[in-house]
Amino acid sequence: MTSLPDAARGDLTGIGVVVTRPREQADALVGYLHGRGATVVCLPLTRIDGRTSAWTEAERDSLARADIVAVTSVNGARELVRQLASNDVDLPSGVCIAAVGDETGAALRTLGICADIVPSQATAVAMVAALADRGPLDGRRAVLARARLGRPELADGLAAHGVVVSELPLYDTVICDPDTAALPAALGCQIWTFLAPSSV
């Protein structure tokens, strides 16, 4: 997480909180909760497996012709930058980079890409609206840089505006078995946090 609200230190003292995010994404939230006095149990329920196969010629062609590249998560941002390098591909000149929310936009900035559009709400509806506000979308080409099994709302929303949508699957979100050693402590916690449908 890139930014967390200010809070009174110690206001979660004595409260157990389970964090279900993948370990590589949990540090900021865990630190924040510790700062508020919580007892935190890390219990990752998913992991991120980045794509290892090379992009297909069709995927390369879609990216080269894209008017819009939509990045829908921090994982997508990280994997896009990694796989651009591993596939020896550059983003097309003048392409509009849209990031779904501040966290994804910040991840892109950290990796050297400045998003042109970052809607205030991290939703597909907000991203489509923000893109539509920039001008007509009919006939434009968009590449969705995201998980292999991405939710349909963004693709459907763009298609409804006449956008030609292509998928660029960058990673898989894999459900994993919880750490049995951590389960007793987790089951004694008062709060469980879920930041993605896959974790639920």
TAKA-V168816 format. One record per backbone hydrogen bond with DSSP energy under -1.0 kcal/mol. NH is the residue of the N-H (numbers start at 1). CO is the residue of the C=O. Records with the same first field share a line. If there is no record, write none. Layout:
# TAKA-V168816
NH=CO  CO
This chain:
# TAKA-V168816
11=8
12=36
13=10
15=12
17=39
18=191
19=41
25=22
26=23
30=26
31=27
32=28
33=29
34=30
35=31
37=34
38=33
39=15
41=17
43=19
45=20
47=174
49=172
51=170
60=56
61=57
62=58
63=59
64=60
65=61
66=63
67=141
68=141
69=96
70=143
71=98
72=145
77=73
78=74
79=75
80=76
81=77
82=78
83=79
84=80
85=81
86=82
87=83
88=85
89=84
95=92
96=67
98=69
99=117
100=71
101=99
105=101
106=102
107=103
108=104
109=105
110=106
111=107
112=109
113=108
116=97
117=97
123=121
127=123
128=124
129=125
130=126
131=127
132=128
133=129
135=132
139=162
140=137
142=164
143=68
144=166
145=70
146=168
148=171
156=152
157=153
158=154
159=155
160=156
161=158
162=159
163=158
164=140
166=142
168=144
170=146
172=49
174=47
176=45
182=179
186=182
187=183
189=186
191=16
193=18
200=196
